[in-house]
Amino acid sequence: MAGTFPQSVLFCCDHNAVRSPMAEGIMKKLHGQRAYVQSAGVKGDLDIDGFSIAVCQEIGVELARHISRSFDEMEEWGDDLSGFDLVIALSPASQRKALELTRLYHLEVEYWPILDPTGLGETRDAKLGSYREARDQIMARMIERFGPASEPADA
């Protein structure tokens, strides 16, 4: 399913606190500056999730400084949504929002049905397992779509 490699990608989910920040961080780790990558949520009302930080740290992806933001906040802060080549929605609500935006902008939208790990698991280990599953789903879809990690530009 590997398609053309976009110049810019926007990952989105419900709150920009779990799945889309993981996807943004993983994309940057795998492909560096090959594409401009950002993430957003339908709402930007939650801080980055601690379990997301923990499971991404396990693979060398740093998320602790991530600031959650919504589509509306992106526009308020001057980000031009029409400048993205590809929007990848990781939740049904974000897919609806992204498709709504295609009425205003020429955007390619893909939907990746990624597990929402929030609220799953009773113990810390079980919760971490759910977050790892979501992280690994994102990683697998990303490699399928964009290929394995890119070589550094100076290599």
RAHUCOR-V150518 format. One record per residue. BURIAL is + if it has 24 or more other C-alpha atoms within 12 Angstrom, else -. D_LAST is the distance of its C-alpha to the last C-alpha in Angstrom with 1 decimal. Layout:
burial=BURIAL d_last=D_LAST
burial=BURIAL d_last=D_LAST
This chain:
burial=- d_last=26.6
burial=- d_last=23.1
burial=- d_last=23.7
burial=- d_last=22.0
burial=- d_last=19.3
burial=+ d_last=21.2
burial=- d_last=20.3
burial=+ d_last=22.4
burial=+ d_last=23.8
burial=+ d_last=26.9
burial=+ d_last=27.7
burial=+ d_last=31.4
burial=+ d_last=34.0
burial=+ d_last=37.4
burial=+ d_last=36.9
burial=+ d_last=33.2
burial=+ d_last=33.7
burial=+ d_last=32.4
burial=+ d_last=30.7
burial=+ d_last=29.0
burial=+ d_last=27.5
burial=+ d_last=26.1
burial=+ d_last=24.7
burial=+ d_last=23.2
burial=+ d_last=21.6
burial=+ d_last=20.3
burial=+ d_last=18.8
burial=+ d_last=17.0
burial=+ d_last=15.7
burial=+ d_last=14.6
burial=+ d_last=13.3
burial=- d_last=12.8
burial=- d_last=13.8
burial=- d_last=13.6
burial=+ d_last=17.4
burial=+ d_last=20.0
burial=+ d_last=21.7
burial=+ d_last=25.1
burial=+ d_last=28.0
burial=+ d_last=31.8
burial=+ d_last=35.0
burial=+ d_last=38.3
burial=+ d_last=39.6
burial=+ d_last=37.8
burial=- d_last=40.6
burial=- d_last=38.9
burial=+ d_last=36.5
burial=+ d_last=33.4
burial=+ d_last=34.6
burial=+ d_last=34.3
burial=+ d_last=33.7
burial=+ d_last=30.8
burial=+ d_last=29.3
burial=+ d_last=30.1
burial=+ d_last=28.6
burial=+ d_last=25.4
burial=- d_last=25.1
burial=- d_last=25.3
burial=- d_last=21.9
burial=- d_last=20.3
burial=+ d_last=21.1
burial=+ d_last=23.2
burial=+ d_last=26.1
burial=+ d_last=28.8
burial=- d_last=28.4
burial=+ d_last=28.6
burial=+ d_last=31.6
burial=+ d_last=33.3
burial=+ d_last=34.4
burial=+ d_last=36.3
burial=+ d_last=36.0
burial=- d_last=38.8
burial=- d_last=37.3
burial=+ d_last=34.1
burial=- d_last=36.3
burial=- d_last=38.3
burial=- d_last=35.3
burial=- d_last=34.3
burial=- d_last=31.6
burial=- d_last=32.2
burial=+ d_last=32.2
burial=+ d_last=32.4
burial=- d_last=28.9
burial=+ d_last=27.4
burial=+ d_last=26.5
burial=+ d_last=27.0
burial=+ d_last=29.1
burial=+ d_last=28.9
burial=+ d_last=32.2
burial=+ d_last=32.4
burial=+ d_last=36.2
burial=- d_last=39.2
burial=- d_last=40.2
burial=+ d_last=36.8
burial=+ d_last=36.8
burial=+ d_last=40.3
burial=+ d_last=39.1
burial=+ d_last=36.1
burial=+ d_last=38.4
burial=- d_last=40.8
burial=+ d_last=38.3
burial=- d_last=37.7
burial=- d_last=41.2
burial=- d_last=40.1
burial=- d_last=36.5
burial=- d_last=34.7
burial=+ d_last=32.4
burial=+ d_last=31.1
burial=+ d_last=32.1
burial=+ d_last=31.1
burial=+ d_last=33.0
burial=+ d_last=31.4
burial=- d_last=34.4
burial=+ d_last=33.0
burial=+ d_last=35.4
burial=+ d_last=36.8
burial=+ d_last=36.9
burial=+ d_last=39.2
burial=- d_last=42.6
burial=- d_last=41.7
burial=- d_last=42.5
burial=- d_last=45.3
burial=- d_last=43.6
burial=- d_last=40.4
burial=- d_last=38.8
burial=- d_last=39.9
burial=+ d_last=38.6
burial=+ d_last=35.2
burial=+ d_last=35.3
burial=+ d_last=35.9
burial=+ d_last=33.0
burial=+ d_last=30.7
burial=+ d_last=31.9
burial=+ d_last=31.2
burial=+ d_last=27.7
burial=+ d_last=27.0
burial=+ d_last=28.6
burial=+ d_last=26.3
burial=+ d_last=23.2
burial=+ d_last=24.6
burial=+ d_last=25.5
burial=+ d_last=22.1
burial=+ d_last=20.3
burial=- d_last=23.1
burial=- d_last=22.9
burial=+ d_last=19.2
burial=- d_last=17.6
burial=- d_last=15.6
burial=- d_last=13.0
burial=- d_last=10.2
burial=- d_last=6.6
burial=- d_last=5.4
burial=- d_last=5.6
burial=- d_last=3.8
burial=- d_last=0.0
